[in-house]
Amino acid sequence: MKDHVRKVNSPLKVPTILGTIKERLVEYRFNIDHYDIKEGSIRARRNSLDKMVLGLYRNIRVLVKKDERSQDISIDLQWGGLISSNIITFLLIFFVAYAFLKGSGWMGFLYSIPFAAAAVMMNLFFFMLLRNRLINLIKRDLVDLERELKRKSRRRKG
């Protein structure tokens, strides 16, 4: 899954934006694997044993580019781990539900499938919630950084 955030005509620099995004990722308990200012990229993952068991494994790759001529900033967020986490969630909940409904025979088997599907839907809901919150925070941080940069430039002039 890929998201794109664009800021038009911004005086911000790539290292400043990368530092801000890195802080947000650490705040959301992502482990930073790769942080390269020259490339303008960050690779991070959010996995621990409890996250793997629940199927909440996530990884993200952030790419920040700035067009020097038009002063436009583009931030690409590439999410990974979505399919594998949903498969883990489905299998885990399916086997737990089937263990409880085993005495019902085939009906227990068939009833376990909707339980597992509901767990996958909840997993997707929490992923979308995390994704939207992170994107909104990045957009808000860009506006705040721009505002602070303009305030500093006014102080220097005045």
mmCIF file of the C-alpha atoms, coordinates in Angstrom:
data_MODEL
# 
_entry.id   MODEL 
# 
loop_
_atom_site.group_PDB 
_atom_site.id 
_atom_site.type_symbol 
_atom_site.label_atom_id 
_atom_site.label_alt_id 
_atom_site.label_comp_id 
_atom_site.label_asym_id 
_atom_site.label_entity_id 
_atom_site.label_seq_id 
_atom_site.pdbx_PDB_ins_code 
_atom_site.Cartn_x 
_atom_site.Cartn_y 
_atom_site.Cartn_z 
_atom_site.occupancy 
_atom_site.B_iso_or_equiv 
_atom_site.pdbx_formal_charge 
_atom_site.auth_seq_id 
_atom_site.auth_comp_id 
_atom_site.auth_asym_id 
_atom_site.auth_atom_id 
_atom_site.pdbx_PDB_model_num 
ATOM 1   C CA . MET A 1 1   ? 0.000   0.000   0.000  1.00 0.00 ? 1   MET A CA 1 
ATOM 2   C CA . LYS A 1 2   ? 1.359   3.390   -0.907 1.00 0.00 ? 2   LYS A CA 1 
ATOM 3   C CA . ASP A 1 3   ? 0.513   6.900   0.283  1.00 0.00 ? 3   ASP A CA 1 
ATOM 4   C CA . HIS A 1 4   ? 1.690   10.197  -1.110 1.00 0.00 ? 4   HIS A CA 1 
ATOM 5   C CA . VAL A 1 5   ? 1.904   13.514  0.747  1.00 0.00 ? 5   VAL A CA 1 
ATOM 6   C CA . ARG A 1 6   ? 2.755   16.633  -1.237 1.00 0.00 ? 6   ARG A CA 1 
ATOM 7   C CA . LYS A 1 7   ? 3.591   20.124  -0.083 1.00 0.00 ? 7   LYS A CA 1 
ATOM 8   C CA . VAL A 1 8   ? 3.691   22.857  -2.722 1.00 0.00 ? 8   VAL A CA 1 
ATOM 9   C CA . ASN A 1 9   ? 6.211   25.717  -2.633 1.00 0.00 ? 9   ASN A CA 1 
ATOM 10  C CA . SER A 1 10  ? 7.755   24.913  0.723  1.00 0.00 ? 10  SER A CA 1 
ATOM 11  C CA . PRO A 1 11  ? 11.044  26.335  2.057  1.00 0.00 ? 11  PRO A CA 1 
ATOM 12  C CA . LEU A 1 12  ? 11.691  23.246  4.220  1.00 0.00 ? 12  LEU A CA 1 
ATOM 13  C CA . LYS A 1 13  ? 14.785  21.088  3.744  1.00 0.00 ? 13  LYS A CA 1 
ATOM 14  C CA . VAL A 1 14  ? 14.844  17.300  3.397  1.00 0.00 ? 14  VAL A CA 1 
ATOM 15  C CA . PRO A 1 15  ? 16.910  16.613  6.587  1.00 0.00 ? 15  PRO A CA 1 
ATOM 16  C CA . THR A 1 16  ? 14.443  18.589  8.693  1.00 0.00 ? 16  THR A CA 1 
ATOM 17  C CA . ILE A 1 17  ? 11.497  16.663  7.283  1.00 0.00 ? 17  ILE A CA 1 
ATOM 18  C CA . LEU A 1 18  ? 13.265  13.317  7.722  1.00 0.00 ? 18  LEU A CA 1 
ATOM 19  C CA . GLY A 1 19  ? 14.053  14.125  11.351 1.00 0.00 ? 19  GLY A CA 1 
ATOM 20  C CA . THR A 1 20  ? 10.429  14.986  12.046 1.00 0.00 ? 20  THR A CA 1 
ATOM 21  C CA . ILE A 1 21  ? 9.127   11.819  10.381 1.00 0.00 ? 21  ILE A CA 1 
ATOM 22  C CA . LYS A 1 22  ? 11.687  9.753   12.296 1.00 0.00 ? 22  LYS A CA 1 
ATOM 23  C CA . GLU A 1 23  ? 10.451  11.219  15.586 1.00 0.00 ? 23  GLU A CA 1 
ATOM 24  C CA . ARG A 1 24  ? 6.854   10.357  14.686 1.00 0.00 ? 24  ARG A CA 1 
ATOM 25  C CA . LEU A 1 25  ? 7.768   6.796   13.756 1.00 0.00 ? 25  LEU A CA 1 
ATOM 26  C CA . VAL A 1 26  ? 9.634   6.308   17.032 1.00 0.00 ? 26  VAL A CA 1 
ATOM 27  C CA . GLU A 1 27  ? 6.639   7.774   18.863 1.00 0.00 ? 27  GLU A CA 1 
ATOM 28  C CA . TYR A 1 28  ? 4.458   5.086   17.238 1.00 0.00 ? 28  TYR A CA 1 
ATOM 29  C CA . ARG A 1 29  ? 6.915   2.358   18.331 1.00 0.00 ? 29  ARG A CA 1 
ATOM 30  C CA . PHE A 1 30  ? 8.578   1.723   14.987 1.00 0.00 ? 30  PHE A CA 1 
ATOM 31  C CA . ASN A 1 31  ? 12.183  0.504   15.016 1.00 0.00 ? 31  ASN A CA 1 
ATOM 32  C CA . ILE A 1 32  ? 14.317  2.503   12.568 1.00 0.00 ? 32  ILE A CA 1 
ATOM 33  C CA . ASP A 1 33  ? 16.374  0.124   10.402 1.00 0.00 ? 33  ASP A CA 1 
ATOM 34  C CA . HIS A 1 34  ? 17.705  2.526   7.796  1.00 0.00 ? 34  HIS A CA 1 
ATOM 35  C CA . TYR A 1 35  ? 18.047  6.307   7.972  1.00 0.00 ? 35  TYR A CA 1 
ATOM 36  C CA . ASP A 1 36  ? 19.775  7.952   5.015  1.00 0.00 ? 36  ASP A CA 1 
ATOM 37  C CA . ILE A 1 37  ? 19.735  11.735  4.626  1.00 0.00 ? 37  ILE A CA 1 
ATOM 38  C CA . LYS A 1 38  ? 21.430  11.719  1.198  1.00 0.00 ? 38  LYS A CA 1 
ATOM 39  C CA . GLU A 1 39  ? 18.796  9.422   -0.306 1.00 0.00 ? 39  GLU A CA 1 
ATOM 40  C CA . GLY A 1 40  ? 16.037  10.987  1.776  1.00 0.00 ? 40  GLY A CA 1 
ATOM 41  C CA . SER A 1 41  ? 14.769  7.620   2.971  1.00 0.00 ? 41  SER A CA 1 
ATOM 42  C CA . ILE A 1 42  ? 13.785  5.835   6.141  1.00 0.00 ? 42  ILE A CA 1 
ATOM 43  C CA . ARG A 1 43  ? 12.971  2.151   6.558  1.00 0.00 ? 43  ARG A CA 1 
ATOM 44  C CA . ALA A 1 44  ? 11.263  1.137   9.784  1.00 0.00 ? 44  ALA A CA 1 
ATOM 45  C CA . ARG A 1 45  ? 9.423   -1.854  11.176 1.00 0.00 ? 45  ARG A CA 1 
ATOM 46  C CA . ARG A 1 46  ? 6.990   -2.412  13.965 1.00 0.00 ? 46  ARG A CA 1 
ATOM 47  C CA . ASN A 1 47  ? 7.318   -5.980  15.075 1.00 0.00 ? 47  ASN A CA 1 
ATOM 48  C CA . SER A 1 48  ? 7.685   -7.666  18.392 1.00 0.00 ? 48  SER A CA 1 
ATOM 49  C CA . LEU A 1 49  ? 6.613   -11.120 19.428 1.00 0.00 ? 49  LEU A CA 1 
ATOM 50  C CA . ASP A 1 50  ? 3.170   -10.031 20.595 1.00 0.00 ? 50  ASP A CA 1 
ATOM 51  C CA . LYS A 1 51  ? 2.641   -8.048  17.381 1.00 0.00 ? 51  LYS A CA 1 
ATOM 52  C CA . MET A 1 52  ? 3.593   -11.087 15.280 1.00 0.00 ? 52  MET A CA 1 
ATOM 53  C CA . VAL A 1 53  ? 1.217   -13.364 17.180 1.00 0.00 ? 53  VAL A CA 1 
ATOM 54  C CA . LEU A 1 54  ? -1.651  -10.907 16.787 1.00 0.00 ? 54  LEU A CA 1 
ATOM 55  C CA . GLY A 1 55  ? -0.785  -10.331 13.133 1.00 0.00 ? 55  GLY A CA 1 
ATOM 56  C CA . LEU A 1 56  ? 0.090   -6.662  13.574 1.00 0.00 ? 56  LEU A CA 1 
ATOM 57  C CA . TYR A 1 57  ? 3.468   -6.781  11.830 1.00 0.00 ? 57  TYR A CA 1 
ATOM 58  C CA . ARG A 1 58  ? 4.042   -3.591  9.854  1.00 0.00 ? 58  ARG A CA 1 
ATOM 59  C CA . ASN A 1 59  ? 6.921   -2.110  7.971  1.00 0.00 ? 59  ASN A CA 1 
ATOM 60  C CA . ILE A 1 60  ? 7.182   1.237   6.254  1.00 0.00 ? 60  ILE A CA 1 
ATOM 61  C CA . ARG A 1 61  ? 9.507   2.884   3.801  1.00 0.00 ? 61  ARG A CA 1 
ATOM 62  C CA . VAL A 1 62  ? 9.510   6.675   3.629  1.00 0.00 ? 62  VAL A CA 1 
ATOM 63  C CA . LEU A 1 63  ? 11.014  8.543   0.686  1.00 0.00 ? 63  LEU A CA 1 
ATOM 64  C CA . VAL A 1 64  ? 11.310  12.345  0.799  1.00 0.00 ? 64  VAL A CA 1 
ATOM 65  C CA . LYS A 1 65  ? 12.137  14.290  -2.365 1.00 0.00 ? 65  LYS A CA 1 
ATOM 66  C CA . LYS A 1 66  ? 12.362  18.008  -3.009 1.00 0.00 ? 66  LYS A CA 1 
ATOM 67  C CA . ASP A 1 67  ? 12.230  19.619  -6.417 1.00 0.00 ? 67  ASP A CA 1 
ATOM 68  C CA . GLU A 1 68  ? 14.662  22.535  -6.169 1.00 0.00 ? 68  GLU A CA 1 
ATOM 69  C CA . ARG A 1 69  ? 13.171  24.419  -9.104 1.00 0.00 ? 69  ARG A CA 1 
ATOM 70  C CA . SER A 1 70  ? 9.551   24.477  -7.969 1.00 0.00 ? 70  SER A CA 1 
ATOM 71  C CA . GLN A 1 71  ? 10.266  24.022  -4.212 1.00 0.00 ? 71  GLN A CA 1 
ATOM 72  C CA . ASP A 1 72  ? 7.715   21.184  -4.043 1.00 0.00 ? 72  ASP A CA 1 
ATOM 73  C CA . ILE A 1 73  ? 8.159   18.442  -1.460 1.00 0.00 ? 73  ILE A CA 1 
ATOM 74  C CA . SER A 1 74  ? 6.832   14.934  -1.987 1.00 0.00 ? 74  SER A CA 1 
ATOM 75  C CA . ILE A 1 75  ? 6.731   12.260  0.685  1.00 0.00 ? 75  ILE A CA 1 
ATOM 76  C CA . ASP A 1 76  ? 6.038   8.666   -0.340 1.00 0.00 ? 76  ASP A CA 1 
ATOM 77  C CA . LEU A 1 77  ? 4.996   6.189   2.343  1.00 0.00 ? 77  LEU A CA 1 
ATOM 78  C CA . GLN A 1 78  ? 5.129   2.534   1.296  1.00 0.00 ? 78  GLN A CA 1 
ATOM 79  C CA . TRP A 1 79  ? 3.484   0.141   3.752  1.00 0.00 ? 79  TRP A CA 1 
ATOM 80  C CA . GLY A 1 80  ? 4.338   -3.540  3.926  1.00 0.00 ? 80  GLY A CA 1 
ATOM 81  C CA . GLY A 1 81  ? 3.369   -6.582  5.945  1.00 0.00 ? 81  GLY A CA 1 
ATOM 82  C CA . LEU A 1 82  ? -0.339  -6.253  5.303  1.00 0.00 ? 82  LEU A CA 1 
ATOM 83  C CA . ILE A 1 83  ? -1.016  -9.593  3.613  1.00 0.00 ? 83  ILE A CA 1 
ATOM 84  C CA . SER A 1 84  ? 1.166   -11.672 5.925  1.00 0.00 ? 84  SER A CA 1 
ATOM 85  C CA . SER A 1 85  ? -0.308  -10.075 9.037  1.00 0.00 ? 85  SER A CA 1 
ATOM 86  C CA . ASN A 1 86  ? -3.862  -10.755 7.885  1.00 0.00 ? 86  ASN A CA 1 
ATOM 87  C CA . ILE A 1 87  ? -3.040  -14.380 7.083  1.00 0.00 ? 87  ILE A CA 1 
ATOM 88  C CA . ILE A 1 88  ? -1.523  -14.821 10.561 1.00 0.00 ? 88  ILE A CA 1 
ATOM 89  C CA . THR A 1 89  ? -4.568  -13.216 12.163 1.00 0.00 ? 89  THR A CA 1 
ATOM 90  C CA . PHE A 1 90  ? -6.992  -15.380 10.181 1.00 0.00 ? 90  PHE A CA 1 
ATOM 91  C CA . LEU A 1 91  ? -5.204  -18.634 10.997 1.00 0.00 ? 91  LEU A CA 1 
ATOM 92  C CA . LEU A 1 92  ? -4.734  -17.831 14.680 1.00 0.00 ? 92  LEU A CA 1 
ATOM 93  C CA . ILE A 1 93  ? -8.359  -16.833 15.308 1.00 0.00 ? 93  ILE A CA 1 
ATOM 94  C CA . PHE A 1 94  ? -9.652  -19.680 13.139 1.00 0.00 ? 94  PHE A CA 1 
ATOM 95  C CA . PHE A 1 95  ? -7.783  -22.325 15.136 1.00 0.00 ? 95  PHE A CA 1 
ATOM 96  C CA . VAL A 1 96  ? -8.753  -20.800 18.489 1.00 0.00 ? 96  VAL A CA 1 
ATOM 97  C CA . ALA A 1 97  ? -12.425 -20.617 17.490 1.00 0.00 ? 97  ALA A CA 1 
ATOM 98  C CA . TYR A 1 98  ? -12.329 -24.144 16.075 1.00 0.00 ? 98  TYR A CA 1 
ATOM 99  C CA . ALA A 1 99  ? -10.781 -25.430 19.320 1.00 0.00 ? 99  ALA A CA 1 
ATOM 100 C CA . PHE A 1 100 ? -13.824 -24.111 21.218 1.00 0.00 ? 100 PHE A CA 1 
ATOM 101 C CA . LEU A 1 101 ? -16.359 -25.290 18.648 1.00 0.00 ? 101 LEU A CA 1 
ATOM 102 C CA . LYS A 1 102 ? -14.751 -28.665 17.902 1.00 0.00 ? 102 LYS A CA 1 
ATOM 103 C CA . GLY A 1 103 ? -17.581 -30.612 19.509 1.00 0.00 ? 103 GLY A CA 1 
ATOM 104 C CA . SER A 1 104 ? -20.020 -29.284 16.894 1.00 0.00 ? 104 SER A CA 1 
ATOM 105 C CA . GLY A 1 105 ? -18.246 -31.071 14.046 1.00 0.00 ? 105 GLY A CA 1 
ATOM 106 C CA . TRP A 1 106 ? -18.579 -29.476 10.626 1.00 0.00 ? 106 TRP A CA 1 
ATOM 107 C CA . MET A 1 107 ? -20.785 -26.697 11.947 1.00 0.00 ? 107 MET A CA 1 
ATOM 108 C CA . GLY A 1 108 ? -18.020 -25.703 14.361 1.00 0.00 ? 108 GLY A CA 1 
ATOM 109 C CA . PHE A 1 109 ? -15.612 -25.614 11.433 1.00 0.00 ? 109 PHE A CA 1 
ATOM 110 C CA . LEU A 1 110 ? -17.972 -23.440 9.411  1.00 0.00 ? 110 LEU A CA 1 
ATOM 111 C CA . TYR A 1 111 ? -18.695 -21.097 12.343 1.00 0.00 ? 111 TYR A CA 1 
ATOM 112 C CA . SER A 1 112 ? -14.960 -20.565 12.899 1.00 0.00 ? 112 SER A CA 1 
ATOM 113 C CA . ILE A 1 113 ? -14.550 -18.967 9.466  1.00 0.00 ? 113 ILE A CA 1 
ATOM 114 C CA . PRO A 1 114 ? -16.714 -15.867 10.176 1.00 0.00 ? 114 PRO A CA 1 
ATOM 115 C CA . PHE A 1 115 ? -14.942 -15.353 13.505 1.00 0.00 ? 115 PHE A CA 1 
ATOM 116 C CA . ALA A 1 116 ? -11.585 -15.359 11.721 1.00 0.00 ? 116 ALA A CA 1 
ATOM 117 C CA . ALA A 1 117 ? -12.886 -13.044 8.999  1.00 0.00 ? 117 ALA A CA 1 
ATOM 118 C CA . ALA A 1 118 ? -14.154 -10.604 11.635 1.00 0.00 ? 118 ALA A CA 1 
ATOM 119 C CA . ALA A 1 119 ? -10.710 -10.601 13.276 1.00 0.00 ? 119 ALA A CA 1 
ATOM 120 C CA . VAL A 1 120 ? -9.108  -9.798  9.902  1.00 0.00 ? 120 VAL A CA 1 
ATOM 121 C CA . MET A 1 121 ? -11.542 -6.901  9.462  1.00 0.00 ? 121 MET A CA 1 
ATOM 122 C CA . MET A 1 122 ? -10.605 -5.574  12.901 1.00 0.00 ? 122 MET A CA 1 
ATOM 123 C CA . ASN A 1 123 ? -6.919  -5.906  11.989 1.00 0.00 ? 123 ASN A CA 1 
ATOM 124 C CA . LEU A 1 124 ? -7.526  -3.901  8.795  1.00 0.00 ? 124 LEU A CA 1 
ATOM 125 C CA . PHE A 1 125 ? -9.477  -1.295  10.746 1.00 0.00 ? 125 PHE A CA 1 
ATOM 126 C CA . PHE A 1 126 ? -6.618  -0.795  13.216 1.00 0.00 ? 126 PHE A CA 1 
ATOM 127 C CA . PHE A 1 127 ? -4.119  -0.607  10.348 1.00 0.00 ? 127 PHE A CA 1 
ATOM 128 C CA . MET A 1 128 ? -6.168  2.083   8.589  1.00 0.00 ? 128 MET A CA 1 
ATOM 129 C CA . LEU A 1 129 ? -6.475  3.976   11.857 1.00 0.00 ? 129 LEU A CA 1 
ATOM 130 C CA . LEU A 1 130 ? -2.694  3.868   12.394 1.00 0.00 ? 130 LEU A CA 1 
ATOM 131 C CA . ARG A 1 131 ? -2.040  4.862   8.795  1.00 0.00 ? 131 ARG A CA 1 
ATOM 132 C CA . ASN A 1 132 ? -4.440  7.818   8.796  1.00 0.00 ? 132 ASN A CA 1 
ATOM 133 C CA . ARG A 1 133 ? -3.221  9.130   12.151 1.00 0.00 ? 133 ARG A CA 1 
ATOM 134 C CA . LEU A 1 134 ? 0.401   8.968   11.016 1.00 0.00 ? 134 LEU A CA 1 
ATOM 135 C CA . ILE A 1 135 ? -0.310  10.722  7.706  1.00 0.00 ? 135 ILE A CA 1 
ATOM 136 C CA . ASN A 1 136 ? -2.321  13.469  9.411  1.00 0.00 ? 136 ASN A CA 1 
ATOM 137 C CA . LEU A 1 137 ? 0.449   14.007  11.965 1.00 0.00 ? 137 LEU A CA 1 
ATOM 138 C CA . ILE A 1 138 ? 3.053   14.275  9.199  1.00 0.00 ? 138 ILE A CA 1 
ATOM 139 C CA . LYS A 1 139 ? 0.922   16.860  7.387  1.00 0.00 ? 139 LYS A CA 1 
ATOM 140 C CA . ARG A 1 140 ? 0.422   18.829  10.582 1.00 0.00 ? 140 ARG A CA 1 
ATOM 141 C CA . ASP A 1 141 ? 4.148   18.670  11.352 1.00 0.00 ? 141 ASP A CA 1 
ATOM 142 C CA . LEU A 1 142 ? 4.967   20.051  7.899  1.00 0.00 ? 142 LEU A CA 1 
ATOM 143 C CA . VAL A 1 143 ? 2.640   22.999  8.479  1.00 0.00 ? 143 VAL A CA 1 
ATOM 144 C CA . ASP A 1 144 ? 4.123   23.609  11.943 1.00 0.00 ? 144 ASP A CA 1 
ATOM 145 C CA . LEU A 1 145 ? 7.697   23.445  10.614 1.00 0.00 ? 145 LEU A CA 1 
ATOM 146 C CA . GLU A 1 146 ? 6.864   25.903  7.845  1.00 0.00 ? 146 GLU A CA 1 
ATOM 147 C CA . ARG A 1 147 ? 5.203   28.276  10.296 1.00 0.00 ? 147 ARG A CA 1 
ATOM 148 C CA . GLU A 1 148 ? 8.225   28.150  12.617 1.00 0.00 ? 148 GLU A CA 1 
ATOM 149 C CA . LEU A 1 149 ? 10.619  28.758  9.706  1.00 0.00 ? 149 LEU A CA 1 
ATOM 150 C CA . LYS A 1 150 ? 8.613   31.809  8.594  1.00 0.00 ? 150 LYS A CA 1 
ATOM 151 C CA . ARG A 1 151 ? 8.553   33.142  12.147 1.00 0.00 ? 151 ARG A CA 1 
ATOM 152 C CA . LYS A 1 152 ? 12.351  32.814  12.395 1.00 0.00 ? 152 LYS A CA 1 
ATOM 153 C CA . SER A 1 153 ? 12.886  34.551  9.065  1.00 0.00 ? 153 SER A CA 1 
ATOM 154 C CA . ARG A 1 154 ? 10.666  37.470  10.190 1.00 0.00 ? 154 ARG A CA 1 
ATOM 155 C CA . ARG A 1 155 ? 12.723  37.853  13.364 1.00 0.00 ? 155 ARG A CA 1 
ATOM 156 C CA . ARG A 1 156 ? 15.943  38.028  11.363 1.00 0.00 ? 156 ARG A CA 1 
ATOM 157 C CA . LYS A 1 157 ? 14.553  40.677  9.018  1.00 0.00 ? 157 LYS A CA 1 
ATOM 158 C CA . GLY A 1 158 ? 12.869  42.744  11.719 1.00 0.00 ? 158 GLY A CA 1 
# 
